[in-house]
Amino acid sequence: MFSSLIQKAATYLTEAPAPSSANRPNKAAIFRSYFRLPDNQTPLQEITCELTAPTGDHYVGKLYLSEAFLCFTLYPPSSSSAAPATAGVGFTLPLCAVRRVERLHSRSYMFALAITTWHGAASTKEERLTLQFTGMRSSCESFCDRLKRALRIQMSEVKNMKLLTETCYSEYLLGTTSESKADGKKREKDPPDAGLGMLFRYPGDSRKLRDRSKMRLWAEYLRENGRNVTLIRQPTFHKLVRVGLPNRLRGEIWELTSGSMYLRMFNPRLYQDTIKEFEGRHSLSIDEIEKDLNRSLPEYRGYQHEEGIARLRRVLGAYSWVNEDVGYCQAMNIVTAALLIYMSEEQAFFLLSTLCDRLIPGYYSTTMYGTLLDQRVFESLVEKTMPILWEHLNKADVQLSVVSLPWFLSLYINSMPLVFAFRVLDVFFLEGPKVLFQIGLAILRINGEELLDATDDGAFISILKSYFSRLDESAHPRSENEKLRAVTRFQELMVVAFKEFSQITASTVSEERIKHKEAVMSSISSFAKRTQLRNLGPEAKRLDAADLSIIYDRFHAALYERQLRDAAEQEKRKKQVKSSSASTKSNISSNPLSTSSNPTTMDYNTFRDFLSTIAAWGVADTPPPPPQTNPYTSTAYQPPPQEPADHDFIHRLFRRFDSDLSNALSLPNVVSGLAGIVGHRKDLMHTITYWFELYDDDGDGRIDREGILRISEALLFVTRRSLPPPSPTAEIDPSSIFLAAVSGFIRRCFEYADEHVYSPTDPLSPPPLIDLPDLPSPPSAMSPSGEKKNLRDSNPVLDPKRPLFVTLPTFRMVVLADETLERFFESGWADTFILSKNRNPNNVLSAPMDSGLHAFPFSGQVPSLKGIRGVLDGIVDEATRVAAEVRRRMEENQAAEIQEEEEEGEKEGVGAEEGDRELLKGAEAETVEMGRVRSEEGEEGERRRRSLKVVEERGEVEWGVEEGEGKS
Amino acid sequence: MADNAGAPKPSSSVKLVLLGEAAVGKSSLVLRFVNDDFQENKEPTIGAWSHRPSNFTLTLISAAFLTQKCNLPTRTIKFEIWDTAGQERFASLAPMYYRNAQSALVVYDITKPSSLTKAKHWVAELQRQASPGIVIALVGNKLDLAGPANEESGVTDTEEEETQGDEENRRAISTQEAKAYAEEEGLLFYETSAKTGENVQTVFEAIANAIPESTLKPRGAGGLGGAGRGGAGEQAPVNVGDASRPKEGCAC
């Protein structure tokens, strides 16, 4: 559950409102969040202009054009902008809602457009906006050009816009009032869904709320200033919101001020499709939702009824599918239940996602980092604005957030009586999350005196509880002034919140968030880490705490890296799509609500990344391909410096670790996997068995010829970087010792292998290997080919046609027969993993060495030895490659094609067969050279090496020649 | 209801936090303790609007806060109880609630093995992160779902039990297993039923008794006294002295 938190916290905390942006919100992100636009909008053009509203009011401000919107505001957005545009004068006009644009005839130095909106023409009096541009003629022209083009593209959206407006209550409201004039019959249709309130009554006494007169005022405003998509915000608009929205318009205005209306417009079928697609499906979230349905505002009549419950179930369920990262969090039920009183399911669905993604990101995530962060911010604001109270809280040892956290988490819905909570929401959607802080501070300020007497959680809580229950009472019951007496406590609260705490702005909040994010993140991640590490199975006890900690960190780092990489690639793809088609829908419709999911398990490739950070052999030998033309510009992502290796052995390890056969590794998988290796250091028998099992593919206790070759290949593979540099004092180079050991291993395996008695009916027996076409025998080192046949006859075990296998006891014996291998299996293998920093790892050959060996770069630290190293390097490489080649040949002959190896063949750049020969020659040359350079090794060593190659290359053995060498 | 227990018994408050997997019955336990009430089905965790008895000082989203007094022969303990939400993601908020708690009730469901695992995690978390002297009680709830025969006797062969009819005995965690764990960790241990009320008062009394007197005066200052740990699991019912009259123990 907590596994994804680091990434999650990191992605959230480093960005402001828009997801998937890098460290600082870029200009486009600020622009979007300011005008509440969908995520695919970018500012294309801007110009200073004077707006003349249909009411005749004039405003000078900035006009912006994005792909699908024309926006006007008095104050240009900036990273420190105080509030969203919705909080001020202006408009956010979808281009599809523009009916006509005219260039006004005016004096030559004036440049003006008259815009008729969708509603403008429909209404009785001609209603238009006039925009008079100020600026260079050329920039005016270019703005108009761009606008013209965008308008044309957006024509296709008109249909969606119409669909949307049909569901807006404002249409119905204004339609019915002007009913007498135009098509009266049509207007008699049912009002659009304005929430459960229409069925079960809205909370509160509508007379007391003066709902009717509010509605009249709104109707008037909407008639003059446009409605829903075409609304222009003038100062009256904000006043009307502040005094509380009328019941039936509340949902629509929430949608409008939060911007969720635009999401809904561009995704007309998303909600219904999601419901349909996931109908009857189960998930943890669905179960959790089910449990809470009966506990979501149960005091509201609509939720004592199946209809209300069913709506709530569908909206929460649909959201949990669309954003599986968040899924379902308790408290979402309360918030959604509140929304559904005033809006349709579809409206609530989009508003919920706007809430979770934009307005209060991270509140409901699996770690709830947003909640925790905002609590820290709130505490710090209390400390700043009410130092005496703060000090008192500290002295009394009362933790503020146990009280305030639920306020934020449920947007006050669960704390205040509903009618008042909705008033807070009205302002919240308009002005943003700072409202939550302002209200919270005001609550504490108003109750400050009493709170100073409270000395424990209980007293603190009961003071506030009693305050909330009396919000409708007069704030000044004993005042002589009648007007003052009429002021309710809630009105007082609003005044204190927005007047006394007017200095708390959006930028205050975002600055504080930045200030505290690190502390919050680290406390969350340390909590998650210890929780997760505690959650590991009993195997984990084999590793010490430091190792576990390292594995945890690397595991998450690998996941995180992979995620960044994926995100970067996605972004790239998106861009390509975008540039190819200018349609706005191109990426909205591809599930706009889902953020990239946070994996908690590693696939094979991520596992490779992970291995490359804990084992030297996990790093590929080839340098990473040169960076292409800036593929990751959009995020600050840099590909890791080391390319992870890919090898059959890693595949096997992956499968071995994947104990639950899910084809993905969780942290417990990885930990118990590594515990099975590192935790058994010094346990020779265990390790031998471990390796045997890795290669006993069918679990029958036998490893065939192929497997033996693969093992030897793997031995060379995992040690190729872990071998110590040849020290000038050592007599024999450790690499060649190991090489010799491996070649001895192969030889002995074949020598002591059991012959499989082949019977055609035995399903266990592999089909006989097809005879290899006679390879041209290498020039030297071979016994005369005449003898070869005899040898083969005399030693049937060596005949590739005859299946053979080793059993565990044989395998064990073969390993124990060689001191080098024994040491490797005893501790060297475990030591190839680099975990705790302070462990002083023994070298795989346990020869004395410097501890830095694992990281020893093959490029050579000791210049004088560079040449030798290069040769050695070549040999190891060649040996593995030759082994691979042999297998390829064998498989080719069996008409089995393995792509990997083919690629390898292609890489060689020559035809397969020729490549073989070349390869062999190369190997020969190098062994010869090798022999020359390291003459002290003597001929025997060289012969052994050479014959190893031959064995591997031809799949047959001429050991007879060297029989005399004996066993050590 | 404050001082009805008698004359000048010293009174002190003790912060107690309830932790455990979702749906193990944390809220039911508290409700039973505070209100002597049980609501079938309506129960579970957070928001908990459905049960809002007068004692509920405030029901919150992430945790509910309740208080209840417990009269012991020598003193009165006022429990300030934080009943936390069980949903997994709320776990990261838990430190807020167990901070400075003098006692904790870690609850699991005797019919659900995963809940004991979770309980063990909470115990480990508390032992490492909470105040040093914290008194922890491990509580296996839903005892009413265990077969009537073996309330006290340990059920050793759980697999066999499970194959038996659902109605009879749904116990999946034997008393012995949990008890052994509790002893090893030095926890108080009880099996309770919030539904029948069995052992509920006893648990709270045992906790009240186990809080060392020294930590009581300065509220929240975690004492070093080990808080009556060590073997407490086995002894606790005896310590309370009069488990036979639970009703009297906490009279409110």
Contacts between the chains, C-beta under 8 A, distances in Angstrom:
chain1	res1	chain2	res2	distance
A	1	B	88	4.6
A	1	B	89	6.6
A	1	B	91	7.5
A	2	B	91	7.6
A	2	B	92	7.2
A	5	B	92	7.9
A	288	B	22	7.8
A	288	B	87	6.5
A	291	B	22	7.9
A	291	B	23	7.3
A	291	B	44	5.8
A	291	B	45	8.0
A	292	B	46	7.7
A	292	B	47	7.0
A	294	B	42	7.3
A	294	B	50	7.0
A	295	B	44	7.5
A	295	B	46	7.4
A	295	B	47	4.8
A	295	B	48	6.6
A	295	B	49	5.7
A	295	B	50	5.9
A	296	B	47	7.0
A	297	B	49	7.2
A	298	B	49	4.9
A	298	B	50	5.8
A	299	B	49	6.5
A	329	B	87	7.1
A	329	B	89	5.9
A	330	B	45	7.3
A	330	B	46	4.9
A	330	B	47	6.9
A	330	B	61	6.9
A	330	B	62	8.0
A	330	B	85	5.9
A	330	B	87	5.0
A	330	B	90	7.0
A	331	B	46	7.7
A	331	B	47	7.7
A	331	B	61	4.8
A	331	B	62	7.7
A	333	B	47	7.2
A	334	B	47	6.1
A	334	B	61	7.0
A	365	B	89	7.4
A	366	B	88	7.7
A	366	B	89	4.8
A	367	B	89	6.7
A	367	B	92	5.2
A	368	B	89	5.8
A	368	B	90	7.1
A	368	B	92	5.7
A	368	B	93	6.4
A	369	B	92	7.9
A	371	B	93	7.4
A	372	B	92	6.9
A	372	B	93	7.1
A	397	B	100	6.3
A	397	B	219	7.4
A	397	B	220	5.1
A	399	B	96	6.1
A	399	B	99	6.4
A	401	B	96	5.8
A	402	B	60	7.8
A	402	B	63	7.1
A	402	B	65	7.6
A	402	B	82	7.4
A	402	B	96	5.8
A	402	B	97	6.6
A	405	B	60	7.6
A	405	B	61	7.4
A	405	B	62	5.7
A	405	B	93	7.1
A	405	B	96	7.4
A	406	B	60	4.1
A	406	B	61	3.9
A	406	B	62	6.0
A	409	B	61	4.9
A	409	B	62	6.5
A	410	B	61	5.0
A	414	B	47	6.6
A	414	B	59	7.8
A	414	B	60	7.4
A	414	B	61	5.6
A	456	B	13	6.5
A	456	B	80	6.6
A	456	B	219	7.2
A	457	B	15	7.5
A	457	B	65	6.4
A	457	B	80	5.8
A	457	B	82	7.9
A	458	B	13	7.8
A	458	B	57	6.0
A	458	B	65	7.0
A	458	B	67	5.3
A	458	B	80	5.4
A	461	B	57	5.2
A	461	B	58	4.7
A	461	B	65	5.5
A	462	B	57	5.3
A	462	B	58	7.3
A	464	B	58	7.4
A	465	B	57	6.5
A	465	B	58	4.7
A	523	B	95	7.9
A	524	B	92	5.8
A	527	B	92	5.6
A	527	B	95	6.7
A	528	B	92	7.1
A	530	B	125	7.3
A	530	B	128	7.2
A	531	B	91	7.0
A	531	B	121	6.6
A	531	B	125	7.1
A	534	B	121	5.5
A	534	B	124	5.3
A	534	B	125	7.4
A	535	B	121	6.6
